[in-house]
Amino acid sequence: MIDCKGMQGPKAAPGEDDPAAGPEQPALDRSVQGRLGSHLRAMYDELMQQPIPDRFVNLLAELERGTDEPSADA
């Protein structure tokens, strides 16, 4: 779970760290961006370690063959 302690809201002067951010766009502190990025990378890495379900493997095989008929186990 993501720990939100120490995270700050939008800055008083948006765009100080990001010149592309306009007054209507919220800006996050660089440390908050880094923490979010780290958590997202960790979650993605964990997801990529999961096996692909057999039904997806079968669907991909059917698509590669170019068949319109679903397999018998679908």
N, C-alpha and C positions, 0 to 999 in steps of 0.2 A: 504494500500500500504506500502511497506517496505521503510523505510527511510535509505538511504545509507550514511548519514552524519556521520563522525567519523569513518567510516570503513576504515581499512588499507588494502593494497594489501599484497602479499606474503612477508614474512620476508626476510631480507638480508641473514640470515643463516637458511634455512629450517630445520625443525626437532628439533629445540630447545625445543618446547613444546611437540612434538610427536616423540619419538625415532623411531617409525616405518616408519616415512616419510623419504624417501631418497632424494638425491639431485635433482632427476628428478620429484619429486612430489611437487606441490605447497602446502604451509601450510598457514592456516588462523590463525590469532590471536585468543586466547581463548575467548576474549570478542565478537569477530565477530561470532565465532561458537555458543556462547550462544544466541546472538541476532537472528541468523538464526534459531536456534532450537526453540526459543520462538515463532517466527513468524510462523514457520511450525506447531507447536503444536496448535496455535490459529486458523490457517486455517483449520487444520484437525478437531478440536473440532467443528468449525462452520459447516463443511461438515457433520459431524456425526449427527447434529441436524436436517438435512434435511430429509423429509419423503422419503421412498423408492417408486419409481414410480410403479404404478399398473402393468405395463407390466413386470417388473422384478419380482414382487411377483407372477404373473401368471406363468412366466417362471420357477421360483424355484419350484412352486407347480407341474408343469408338470414333471420336472426332478425328484422330489421325487416320483411321481407316476410311473415313468419309461415309460411314453408315448412318442411316436415319432411324434404324430400328434400335430400341433400347435392349440392353443385354438381358438374359434370362433372370439374373439375380436382382435386377432393379425394381 
